[in-house]
Amino acid sequence: MLFNSVAYIFAFLPLTVCVFWLLMWFGRKQWALSALSLASLFFYGWWNPVYVPLLLGLVLANYAIGYYLATAQRWRRSVLTFGLILNLGTLGYFKYAAFLAANANAVLGTHIDAGTILLPLAISFFTFQKIAFICDAYAGKVNDLSFLRFGLFVSFFPQLIAGPIVHHREIMPQFARLEMKHLTWDILATGLSLFSVGLFKKVVLADGLSQFVGPVFTAAADGSTLNAGDSWLGMMAYTFQLYFDFSGYSDMALGSALLFGIRLPVNFYSPYKATSIIDFWRRWHITLSNFLRDYLYIPLGGNRKGPLRRYLNLFLTMLLGGLWHGAGWTFVAWGALHGAYLIINHLFRAVVGERKGWTAGLAGFVLTFLAVAVAWVFFRAPTFPAAITVLQGLVGVIDMPQFLPTAVTGTVLIISSQPEEAAAAMMAIAGVFAFLPPNAAQYFLDPKRRFAFAPNILNFLLVAACWICVIISLGGPSEFLYFQF
């Protein structure tokens, strides 16, 4: 079930919210949490019920492992190793078996057939959550051993499919503290408004840009030669499409969770305003960055074993982070690029120092944005040669796009008879929304800023404008890009 589907917006979400708070109002908190757990399993099974037993089995197994690690004294390292193998092995089979078999066949001349493996939704996300739980249990950092709250922490539907990657110490205590008094007008208004803005980002901006992305990368995959206009349009349109798609989903996740009195961690903080790659990774997919830092970079040694080891650890962390996103050499290349970017950034700071002033900030902003956009080409391209074709086109002869659909007439905000005019206008609108206004966390969730949200007439008009644009543009639910990861 997609957040931008009619079934979710007008049936599942409001019904679940009403049942949950009705049970809370009658003082049946355990029933309310149980009902929310069942609703989350229904949400997950909407796409393919066959994988609900997989999710339940992993929840039961990881709870048992975590409970043992938190309470027992013997065989703890062996049990932790078993838990890591169970989680990583499950992820490896579903996500990487076909990739490994194909590469083994190509290198060794074998004929390994991995069969048809359908990737379960969200397996990358909830695998990380369970690994964090059992690792923290081993380290003595788990205090809440409630099975109900653990199961709901893993399966809580607002964050289940594409994040943010939540940590048990952030969410389980909120379930424990949750009371009827947490149902307030301010929380409901903020949740609905966050959801509305996220829906606008997805339906109007991300889906509006998608029509300019597909033709470019499809042509590159088919072996066509791209001119500079084609390549720059495809690269920049995807750069904004991915941001508004994923950022919009995260806003909708935060908004949905707030309707139950639960605050999920912020996952985006205006990443395209970053003035360095280091700054970018503090703003983009923040929960993934935190997980990779805490459970991969630091265990590898972090920066405690000298600069050379630090740079190697950075590179390996980003390389594995790229592979986590998808089973393909293009994702490996994307991770390797960002690993190299981070090494160069740290080396520059070590040799030259961190530059101050608006000129240095502007130069850093432009260089960072272009470096990120170039790396996104590998993230989007279906094959490595297709990515190279797009990148080669960037330095070609500038000309208007050759093959954009002639039927394209823009989005709800742009009506044009010329595809290139619609593309230019859509890119300008995307740039305005990405670079100028405060982000959702600043506007809705930070009461210390003058942009802090309040349920007033101005914000009501903002939400109403979002819904008008969404209703006009909503022709049918389109999948979120991060669902495939």
ABEGO torsion letter per residue (X at the ends): XBAABAAAAAAAAAAAAAAAAAAAAAGBAAAAAAAAAAAAAAAAAAABAAAAAAAAAAAAAAAAAAAAAAABABGAAAAAAAAAAAAAAAAAAAAAAAAAAAAAAAAAGBBBBAEBBBBBBGAAAAAAAAAAAAAAAAAGABABABAAAAAAAAABAAAAAAOBBBBAAAAAAAAAABBAAABBAAAAAAAAAAAAAAAAAAAAAAAAAAAAAAAAAAAAAAGBBBBAAAAAAAAAAAAAAAAAAAAAAAAAAAAAAAAAGBBBBBABBGAAABABAAAAAAABGAAAAAAAAAAAAAAAGEAAAEAAAAAAAAAAAAAAAAAAABBBAAAAAAAAAAAAAAAAAAAAAAAAEBBBEAAAAAAAAAAAAAAAAAAAAAAABABAAAAAAAAAAAABBBBBBAABBAABAEBAABBBABAAAAAAAAAAAAAAAAAABBBAAAAAABAABAABBBBBAAAAAAAAAAAAAAAAABAEBBBBAAAAX
